[in-house]
Amino acid sequence: MTSSTNGRTSLRNGPIRLARYGKRLRENDIPLYSLENKRALADFDILGISLPYETLYTNFLNILDLAHLPLRSADRDESHPLIIAGGQSVYNPEPVSPFVDAFVVGEGEEAIVDVVNAHQAWKATGGSKQELLAALAKIPGIYVPSLYQVDFNEDGTIAAVTPESSDLALPIVKRINAKLPHPSPASSSPMLKWCRSASVWRSCGDAPAAAVSATPGWSTAQSVNAPWMRF
C-alpha cells in the first residue's frame, strides 16, 4: 500500500489503508478474496502463508478471520482450504501451530510440489482431513503439528516432542534444494546484514574468536559462528 504526496511515494499510510480495507470487508460481510479473479479465499484448495517474521503472526490470523475461516486447525474440516505455512519463523512453529494444518520447514520450491500432489491424490479419493494430514506428514520437511504432542517447561521452552505414531519423522529435517546452483558472489555478500533469510539459510562456518575480534567491523559475540556476516 502506498500513497503519493507532491509526487513522492510514501508507505506511511499503508497500514492505515489496510485496516480500513478490513473494516469495510467486515462491515459489508464480504469475505477476503484474491486480487487476480476476486475469488473468495475459502474457495481455494490450499492457502500458503509465508511467515518470515514473528510480527506477521497477527496478520496471518487476520487473513483467516477476514476470509471467514475458523482460526484453529481443529475447527476446520474437509470443506475448508488446507492451511500451510513456511518461512524463517517456522523454525519454531509452536506459537502458531494451533492455527496451521502443516508447516513446510526449509526451502519450499520442491516441497510445495509434493504437497500439491498429495492434496490432489487425497481429493480424488474423497478422504478425511485426517487422512490428508497423515499423507502430508510422510513428506520430508513437512511438520503436521496435530500429529505430535508437545510438552513445555514452566518457562515456556519445549520439554519434549512426542510423535503420535512411530512412523512419523522426528526430528523434522528442513528441505534443501540441492540441485540449485551456488549463490553468486553478489547474492552472498557479507554486506547483506539486514537480510534475515540470508542469516537463516546459509550454512555456518567457524572462525577462531581471536581472528574475528582482530578484524575491524566484526562482532566477536555474533560472528564467531557466522564469519560471513558483518554487523
Number of C-alpha atoms within 10 A of each C-alpha: 11 12 13 10 7 5 7 8 10 12 11 11 13 13 12 11 14 12 12 12 13 17 13 12 16 16 9 8 11 14 20 22 18 11 8 6 7 9 13 15 21 20 13 13 16 16 16 16 15 17 18 17 13 14 10 13 15 10 12 17 17 14 18 20 16 19 20 17 19 15 18 15 19 12 11 17 13 14 11 19 18 22 18 21 26 21 20 21 21 22 16 11 21 13 11 18 19 15 22 23 23 25 24 28 25 23 17 20 11 11 20 15 11 16 22 14 13 17 18 13 14 18 15 8 8 11 12 13 18 13 12 21 22 14 16 25 22 15 18 17 22 28 31 23 22 19 17 16 11 14 13 11 9 8 7 8 9 12 11 10 13 13 17 11 9 8 9 18 17 12 10 18 13 15 18 16 12 7 6 7 7 9 10 8 8 9 11 14 14 15 13 17 13 12 9 12 14 17 16 14 12 12 9 12 11 12 14 11 15 10 10 20 15 11 10 8 10 17 18 20 11 13 19 21 17 18 19 20 20 17 13
